[in-house]
Amino acid sequence: EHEDTSLLLQALLEGQNYGAAAADGTQYPAVSVSRNNPGKRNCLVVAVLCFANLINFIDWFIVPGILLDIQKYFRLSDGKTGLLQTVFTLCYMLAAPIFGYLGDRYNRKIILGAGIFFWSGVTLGSSFITESHYRIFVLSRGLVGIGSASYSTIAPTIIADLFEEGKRTTVLSIFYIFIPVGSGCGYMLAAGMAEITGDWHWAFRVTPCMGGLALLLLILLVPHRIQRKTAAHRALSISGTIGRADEKPDVHRTATTTWCQDVVSLVKNCSFVCSSLGLTAMAFVTGALGMWMPLFLYRAQVVQGIVPPCLQESCNSSNSLIFGGITIGTGILGIISGAEAARQLRKRNNKADPLICATSMFISALCLYIALMVAQTNILSTFIFIAFGELFLSVNWAVVTDILLYVVTPRRQSTAIALQILVSHLLGDAGSPYLIGAISNAIQARNMPSLQWSFWSMQYSFVICAFVGVFGGGFFLLTSFYVEEDRKEAQR
């Protein structure tokens, strides 16, 4: 047994293929590391994952990009309009733990491919739904959310397996840049297709073609199996470096028992819990902004007399185009700045990551509040402060994920990401689009119908987001109290 363990450890360190067997006959997975330029292979894998992430978030924000057209087409109130994004996010978050469980145990390439194929097909089908079938359209958005969950849960863990901590932050930053880029492209694609064709349905017929290309690249360029860090963890467990001498290997535990133990362990991890609650506040704010901001800007311009009320079939989508451009620019700048700030400040302060997240959340909340207050009088100032608000929100994306990856052991990372997705969306952007719309409806119902109250109702309901952003900053501050201890525990 000692000889088998030594050979397996040597294979792990030297990149050889070796299948070791324990004394009881249990066969451990072979370790395969390509000697033929693994760096190039890893870059190709990341490129495919980034491209699929781009399509994923384009799909997320097609609906907000043509929200006014959809609202008119199905004759919806603000509350029912917000329900579209809420159903999408609810299905996304409920499916995430399932895919997290599968991703820790089964072939991740197959799961990713099935998810891309599924969400692309449903998106294409939703483009043919007529105005009398609003419920089917809502259902289609929920199904797209399920397909997206398979990707968002598993893709970051593949990156974590391919790169060590120093490079991982940089690669994750590149990966997460495609969240704002994809979001912004979603607005611009939707608005552009609606304007070019005169029919908003065409916005849902572009991403399925891109999804087909992503699926082909996934099949051709991504290895069927990417060696997981859990193999090394198991090898060390056998040799006695990790765990007690009388502790049985993980393969002897039932899958359900192991998963439950993983969840209990994660709940006890204070850094994971607090950073997840901070991410929840981020999700609440970004969900509300992403769904309602173009419509809010349109109502502000109507009140100021800059644009007339939309009475025709296809409405002016310039706000979606501008907001999409802002989202792309601030997202790229914010993520790169956040990653670089984290890389530099970690050398001086081990708590730099959560402190960066806390500071950016406080500043973002202030900028958003100012943007809402000046919207009725100065639309240019509104755009400027929205841009700063989004910039500081984007600072956190890669940093928050990196916090998770170094305070959670590799064996639990897919499960941890899935739980974080569940919590952040359940309490965050699953409810915020509907909540903002419902509050807006309630305010309008108490006052005489008018263009002025249509704007004020949205403005007053949006103020909630600024206060939620402050709470998010507080949770990241709490994370800084525990992050050093939890990081050391994960390394042990």
ROTI-212782 format. One line per 8 residues: number of its first residue (from 1); their letters; for each residue z, y, x of C-alpha. Coordinates in Angstrom, 2 decimals, always signed. Layout:
# residues N
NUM) a) Z:Y:X  ...
END
This chain:
# residues 492
1) ehedtsll) +0.00:+0.00:+0.00  +0.85:+2.39:+2.82  -2.49:+1.63:+4.51  -4.43:+2.26:+1.29  -2.61:+5.56:+0.79  -3.30:+6.69:+4.35  -6.99:+5.90:+4.02  -7.22:+7.73:+0.71
9) lqallegq) -5.52:+10.80:+2.15  -7.86:+10.69:+5.12  -10.85:+10.48:+2.78  -9.60:+13.48:+0.86  -9.22:+15.51:+4.04  -12.46:+14.41:+5.69  -14.72:+14.46:+2.62  -15.55:+10.72:+2.69
17) nygaaaad) -16.20:+8.41:-0.26  -13.34:+6.04:-0.76  -11.91:+4.15:-3.73  -8.31:+3.11:-3.03  -6.31:+0.55:-4.97  -2.57:+0.63:-5.39  -0.42:-2.44:-4.88  -0.47:-3.19:-8.63
25) gtqypavs) -4.25:-3.27:-8.65  -4.78:+0.17:-10.20  -8.11:+1.61:-9.03  -8.02:+5.28:-8.12  -11.18:+7.39:-8.44  -13.50:+7.71:-5.51  -13.59:+11.05:-3.76  -17.05:+12.43:-3.11
33) vsrnnpgk) -17.67:+15.64:-1.24  -21.20:+16.48:-0.32  -21.79:+17.03:+3.38  -25.20:+18.52:+2.64  -24.36:+22.21:+2.38  -21.58:+22.10:-0.26  -21.35:+25.91:-0.15  -24.89:+26.25:-1.48
41) rnclvvav) -24.22:+23.67:-4.16  -21.06:+25.49:-5.24  -22.96:+28.79:-5.49  -25.59:+27.16:-7.71  -22.87:+25.74:-9.96  -21.23:+29.17:-10.28  -24.60:+30.80:-11.02  -25.22:+28.38:-13.89
49) lcfanlin) -21.69:+28.91:-15.24  -22.10:+32.70:-15.08  -25.43:+32.55:-16.91  -23.91:+30.42:-19.67  -20.93:+32.81:-19.83  -23.37:+35.69:-20.33  -24.98:+33.93:-23.31  -21.58:+32.96:-24.67
57) fidwfivp) -20.43:+36.58:-24.93  -23.79:+37.86:-26.15  -23.29:+35.53:-29.12  -19.76:+36.88:-29.62  -20.92:+40.46:-30.08  -24.20:+40.19:-31.94  -22.40:+40.75:-35.26  -20.55:+43.96:-34.19
65) gilldiqk) -23.83:+45.31:-32.79  -25.45:+45.29:-36.26  -22.26:+45.52:-38.31  -23.47:+48.34:-40.56  -26.65:+46.40:-41.43  -24.69:+43.23:-42.19  -22.14:+45.16:-44.24  -24.91:+46.65:-46.37
73) yfrlsdgk) -26.90:+43.39:-46.62  -23.99:+41.35:-48.00  -22.36:+44.38:-49.78  -19.02:+43.98:-47.99  -15.84:+46.03:-47.87  -14.18:+46.77:-44.53  -11.75:+43.88:-45.06  -14.45:+41.27:-45.72
81) tgllqtvf) -16.51:+42.62:-42.85  -13.61:+42.14:-40.44  -13.24:+38.58:-41.72  -16.47:+37.61:-39.94  -14.98:+38.06:-36.48  -11.59:+36.71:-37.57  -13.08:+33.40:-38.75  -15.07:+33.14:-35.52
89) tlcymlaa) -11.97:+33.68:-33.41  -9.72:+31.39:-35.48  -12.13:+28.48:-35.10  -12.50:+29.30:-31.40  -8.77:+29.27:-30.73  -8.04:+26.15:-32.81  -10.74:+24.21:-30.98  -9.59:+25.40:-27.53
97) pifgylgd) -6.57:+23.01:-27.16  -8.76:+20.07:-28.13  -11.30:+20.91:-25.44  -8.50:+21.62:-22.97  -7.17:+18.09:-23.58  -10.66:+16.60:-23.20  -11.47:+18.71:-20.15  -8.42:+17.43:-18.24
105) rynrkiil) -9.41:+13.80:-18.91  -13.17:+13.38:-19.40  -16.47:+14.48:-17.89  -16.61:+18.26:-18.12  -20.36:+18.58:-17.62  -21.05:+16.56:-20.77  -18.55:+18.64:-22.77  -20.09:+21.91:-21.53
113) gagiffws) -23.62:+20.76:-22.36  -22.66:+19.62:-25.85  -20.93:+22.95:-26.51  -23.95:+25.02:-25.41  -26.32:+22.91:-27.52  -24.06:+23.15:-30.58  -23.44:+26.90:-30.58  -27.11:+27.70:-29.85
121) gvtlgssf) -28.28:+25.55:-32.77  -25.80:+27.07:-35.22  -26.69:+30.63:-34.13  -30.36:+29.94:-34.78  -29.60:+28.46:-38.19  -27.51:+31.48:-39.21  -30.56:+33.74:-38.85  -32.09:+32.23:-41.98
129) iteshyri) -29.14:+32.80:-44.34  -29.87:+35.02:-47.37  -27.67:+37.70:-48.96  -26.44:+35.34:-51.71  -24.86:+32.95:-49.21  -22.26:+35.09:-47.47  -19.77:+32.20:-47.28  -22.27:+30.06:-45.39
137) fvlsrglv) -22.78:+32.94:-42.96  -19.01:+33.13:-42.42  -18.91:+29.35:-41.88  -21.71:+29.57:-39.31  -19.73:+32.11:-37.29  -16.77:+29.74:-37.30  -18.93:+26.89:-35.99  -20.27:+29.11:-33.21
145) gigsasys) -16.64:+29.78:-32.25  -16.00:+26.04:-31.91  -18.97:+25.66:-29.56  -17.84:+28.65:-27.49  -14.35:+27.17:-27.08  -15.74:+24.16:-25.24  -17.19:+26.47:-22.62  -14.48:+29.10:-22.17
153) tiaptiia) -11.76:+26.47:-21.77  -13.42:+24.28:-19.16  -15.68:+26.50:-17.02  -12.83:+28.36:-15.17  -11.22:+25.05:-14.15  -14.46:+23.95:-12.48  -14.41:+27.16:-10.42  -10.75:+26.49:-9.56
161) dlfeegkr) -11.72:+23.06:-8.24  -14.61:+24.38:-6.14  -12.83:+27.25:-4.33  -9.51:+27.81:-2.61  -7.23:+30.69:-3.58  -8.69:+33.31:-1.24  -12.26:+32.90:-2.48  -11.27:+31.92:-6.00
169) ttvlsify) -10.29:+35.46:-7.03  -13.67:+36.79:-5.89  -15.60:+34.03:-7.68  -13.55:+34.42:-10.84  -14.23:+38.15:-10.73  -17.97:+37.45:-10.65  -17.57:+34.95:-13.50  -15.54:+37.35:-15.64
177) ifipvgsg) -17.89:+40.23:-15.01  -20.15:+38.48:-17.51  -17.57:+38.98:-20.27  -18.21:+42.75:-20.52  -21.83:+42.37:-19.45  -22.43:+39.75:-22.12  -20.49:+41.78:-24.69  -22.50:+44.91:-23.95
185) cgymlaag) -25.77:+42.97:-23.97  -24.76:+41.55:-27.35  -24.53:+45.05:-28.83  -27.76:+46.16:-27.20  -29.71:+43.00:-28.02  -28.63:+43.10:-31.66  -29.36:+46.79:-32.09  -32.64:+46.57:-30.19
193) maeitgdw) -33.99:+43.60:-32.15  -32.98:+45.18:-35.46  -34.76:+48.40:-34.51  -37.91:+46.71:-33.15  -38.38:+44.21:-35.97  -36.77:+46.13:-38.83  -34.83:+42.97:-39.69  -31.37:+42.29:-38.24
201) hwafrvtp) -31.82:+38.51:-38.62  -34.00:+38.46:-35.49  -30.96:+39.33:-33.39  -29.74:+35.74:-33.91  -32.98:+34.15:-32.68  -32.94:+35.22:-29.04  -29.75:+33.64:-27.66  -30.66:+30.09:-28.80
209) cmgglall) -33.67:+30.24:-26.46  -31.42:+31.43:-23.63  -28.95:+28.66:-24.51  -31.72:+26.07:-24.13  -32.47:+27.40:-20.64  -28.76:+27.32:-19.72  -28.53:+23.71:-20.90  -31.53:+22.73:-18.77
217) llillvph) -30.02:+24.43:-15.69  -26.70:+22.71:-16.35  -28.41:+19.30:-16.41  -30.49:+19.93:-13.29  -28.15:+21.88:-11.00  -24.54:+20.98:-11.85  -23.28:+17.66:-10.38  -22.35:+15.03:-12.93
225) riqrktaa) -18.86:+14.87:-11.46  -16.99:+17.61:-9.60  -13.97:+16.32:-7.70  -10.76:+17.55:-9.26  -7.65:+18.62:-7.43  -5.70:+16.09:-9.45  -7.09:+13.35:-7.20  -5.33:+14.88:-4.19
233) hralsisg) -2.24:+15.44:-6.31  -2.22:+11.74:-7.23  -2.72:+10.67:-3.63  +0.21:+12.78:-2.50  +2.29:+11.42:-5.38  +1.65:+7.85:-4.20  +2.58:+8.66:-0.61  +5.89:+10.14:-1.75
241) tigradek) +5.10:+13.72:-0.71  +5.29:+14.86:-4.34  +7.73:+13.42:-6.82  +10.41:+10.76:-6.49  +9.84:+7.44:-4.79  +10.54:+5.55:-8.00  +8.24:+7.73:-10.14  +5.19:+5.95:-11.53
249) pdvhrtat) +1.70:+7.44:-11.10  +0.28:+9.48:-13.98  -2.18:+6.71:-14.91  +0.71:+4.63:-16.27  +1.67:+7.31:-18.77  +0.00:+7.50:-22.14  -2.35:+10.44:-22.56  -0.37:+11.85:-25.48
257) ttwcqdvv) +2.96:+11.65:-23.65  +1.48:+13.34:-20.59  -0.03:+16.13:-22.68  +3.26:+16.78:-24.49  +5.10:+16.92:-21.18  +2.49:+19.34:-19.87  +3.00:+21.64:-22.86  +6.79:+21.56:-22.53
265) slvkncsf) +6.49:+22.38:-18.82  +4.15:+25.30:-19.53  +6.46:+26.75:-22.20  +9.26:+26.79:-19.61  +7.05:+28.67:-17.16  +8.13:+32.31:-17.68  +5.18:+33.81:-15.76  +2.72:+31.81:-17.84
273) vcsslglt) +4.40:+32.78:-21.13  +4.76:+36.50:-20.36  +1.25:+36.90:-18.90  -0.15:+35.07:-21.91  +1.59:+37.54:-24.24  +0.18:+40.40:-22.17  -3.27:+38.85:-22.51  -2.64:+38.57:-26.25
281) amafvtga) -2.17:+42.34:-26.45  -5.40:+42.78:-24.47  -7.20:+40.46:-26.88  -5.85:+42.36:-29.91  -7.15:+45.67:-28.59  -10.52:+44.38:-27.34  -11.09:+42.45:-30.56  -10.54:+45.54:-32.69
289) lgmwmplf) -12.58:+47.79:-30.40  -15.42:+45.29:-30.17  -15.70:+44.84:-33.91  -15.16:+48.34:-35.25  -15.84:+50.96:-32.57  -19.61:+51.44:-33.21  -18.91:+51.83:-36.95  -16.01:+54.20:-36.23
297) lyraqvvq) -18.26:+56.34:-34.02  -20.91:+56.40:-36.74  -18.37:+57.62:-39.34  -17.10:+60.28:-36.93  -20.67:+61.55:-36.43  -21.26:+61.61:-40.19  -18.10:+63.70:-40.70  -19.20:+66.11:-37.96
305) givppclq) -22.68:+66.35:-39.49  -24.38:+64.96:-36.37  -26.07:+62.14:-38.31  -26.74:+61.72:-42.05  -25.21:+58.85:-44.08  -27.28:+55.68:-43.83  -29.08:+55.09:-47.15  -32.05:+53.09:-45.89
313) escnssns) -32.45:+49.39:-45.19  -32.16:+49.53:-41.38  -29.49:+51.91:-40.08  -29.46:+53.87:-36.83  -28.04:+51.61:-34.09  -27.75:+54.19:-31.31  -23.94:+53.92:-31.24  -24.18:+50.18:-30.62
321) lifggiti) -26.61:+50.80:-27.76  -24.37:+53.46:-26.18  -21.19:+51.46:-26.69  -22.91:+48.38:-25.26  -23.91:+50.34:-22.16  -20.36:+51.65:-21.76  -18.99:+48.11:-22.11  -21.31:+46.78:-19.40
329) gtgilgii) -20.70:+49.61:-16.93  -16.94:+49.85:-17.33  -16.60:+46.07:-17.40  -18.36:+45.55:-14.08  -16.53:+48.43:-12.40  -13.16:+47.44:-13.88  -13.30:+43.77:-12.92  -14.48:+44.49:-9.38
337) sgaeaarq) -11.85:+47.21:-8.95  -9.10:+44.99:-10.35  -9.98:+42.08:-8.07  -10.20:+44.29:-4.99  -6.94:+46.09:-5.82  -5.23:+42.72:-6.27  -6.64:+41.42:-2.98  -5.43:+44.46:-1.03
345) lrkrnnka) -2.03:+44.92:-2.68  -1.05:+41.24:-2.46  -0.73:+41.72:+1.30  +2.08:+44.22:+0.71  +3.67:+43.02:-2.53  +3.80:+39.49:-3.94  +4.17:+40.96:-7.43  +1.00:+43.04:-7.17
353) dplicats) -1.03:+41.12:-9.78  +1.27:+41.61:-12.82  +2.05:+45.19:-11.75  -1.66:+46.02:-11.67  -2.07:+44.52:-15.14  +0.90:+46.48:-16.52  -0.26:+49.81:-15.12  -3.82:+49.38:-16.39
361) mfisalcl) -2.59:+48.47:-19.90  -0.42:+51.61:-20.14  -3.29:+53.86:-19.01  -5.75:+52.15:-21.34  -3.45:+52.63:-24.34  -3.13:+56.36:-23.58  -6.90:+56.80:-23.22  -7.57:+54.98:-26.48
369) yialmvaq) -5.07:+57.13:-28.38  -6.65:+60.35:-27.08  -10.14:+59.06:-27.98  -9.05:+58.44:-31.58  -7.43:+61.86:-31.93  -10.43:+63.88:-30.68  -13.08:+61.85:-32.56  -13.38:+64.26:-35.50
377) tnilstfi) -13.98:+67.34:-33.37  -15.67:+66.26:-30.13  -17.73:+63.07:-30.04  -18.54:+63.44:-26.32  -14.84:+63.44:-25.40  -14.40:+60.39:-27.60  -17.05:+58.48:-25.65  -15.46:+59.54:-22.33
385) fiafgelf) -11.95:+58.40:-23.24  -13.24:+55.16:-24.77  -15.01:+54.49:-21.48  -11.78:+55.01:-19.52  -9.86:+52.86:-22.00  -12.33:+50.00:-21.59  -12.39:+50.46:-17.83  -8.66:+49.91:-17.46
393) lsvnwavv) -8.70:+46.99:-19.91  -11.40:+45.31:-17.81  -9.28:+45.60:-14.66  -7.13:+42.73:-15.94  -9.60:+39.96:-16.81  -9.91:+38.15:-13.47  -6.37:+39.04:-12.36  -4.72:+37.46:-15.42
401) tdillyvv) -6.67:+34.23:-14.96  -5.76:+34.12:-11.27  -2.08:+34.48:-12.19  -2.39:+31.41:-14.41  -4.15:+29.39:-11.73  -1.43:+29.91:-9.11  +1.66:+29.61:-11.35  +0.42:+26.38:-13.00
409) tprrqsta) -0.15:+23.08:-11.16  -3.82:+21.97:-10.95  -3.26:+18.95:-13.21  -2.22:+21.23:-16.09  -4.74:+24.05:-15.67  -7.21:+23.12:-18.44  -4.30:+22.61:-20.83  -2.76:+25.92:-19.73
417) ialqilvs) -6.02:+27.82:-20.26  -6.44:+26.18:-23.67  -2.90:+27.15:-24.73  -3.42:+30.67:-23.45  -6.63:+30.93:-25.46  -4.81:+29.61:-28.54  -1.93:+32.07:-28.31  -3.93:+35.12:-27.23
425) hllgdags) -6.47:+34.69:-30.01  -4.02:+33.58:-32.72  -1.87:+36.68:-32.23  -4.63:+38.86:-30.80  -8.29:+39.21:-31.72  -8.22:+36.55:-34.44  -6.33:+38.94:-36.67  -7.03:+42.42:-35.34
433) pyligais) -10.59:+42.86:-36.79  -9.43:+41.78:-40.24  -6.15:+43.73:-39.98  -7.92:+46.98:-39.07  -10.39:+46.49:-41.93  -7.65:+45.61:-44.44  -5.55:+48.67:-43.53  -8.66:+50.83:-43.78
441) naiqarnm) -9.33:+49.40:-47.27  -5.74:+50.06:-48.35  -5.89:+53.70:-47.19  -9.22:+54.27:-48.94  -7.89:+52.72:-52.15  -5.07:+55.30:-52.30  -7.41:+58.27:-51.97  -10.55:+59.63:-53.56
449) pslqwsfw) -13.71:+57.96:-52.18  -15.33:+60.29:-49.66  -16.97:+60.30:-46.26  -13.93:+62.10:-44.86  -11.48:+59.43:-46.02  -13.86:+56.71:-44.88  -13.42:+58.12:-41.36  -9.70:+58.87:-41.62
457) smqysfvi) -8.90:+55.40:-42.90  -10.49:+53.82:-39.84  -8.88:+56.35:-37.51  -5.37:+55.74:-38.84  -5.72:+51.97:-38.75  -7.04:+52.09:-35.17  -3.87:+53.80:-33.90  -2.13:+50.40:-34.06
465) cafvgvfg) -4.20:+49.31:-31.06  -2.70:+51.99:-28.81  +0.84:+50.81:-29.55  -0.10:+47.15:-29.04  -1.51:+48.12:-25.63  +1.88:+49.54:-24.64  +3.57:+46.26:-25.61  +1.03:+44.40:-23.48
473) ggffllts) +1.96:+46.49:-20.46  +5.60:+45.63:-21.07  +4.89:+41.89:-21.05  +3.05:+42.18:-17.74  +6.07:+44.01:-16.31  +8.23:+41.06:-17.38  +5.78:+38.72:-15.63  +6.47:+40.50:-12.34
481) fyveedrk) +10.13:+39.40:-12.51  +9.24:+35.69:-12.51  +5.89:+35.36:-10.75  +7.18:+34.68:-7.21  +9.52:+31.88:-8.25  +6.95:+30.22:-10.54  +4.28:+30.40:-7.85  +6.52:+28.60:-5.36
489) eaqr) +7.36:+25.98:-7.96  +3.67:+25.31:-8.64  +3.00:+24.96:-4.91  +5.83:+22.44:-4.62
END
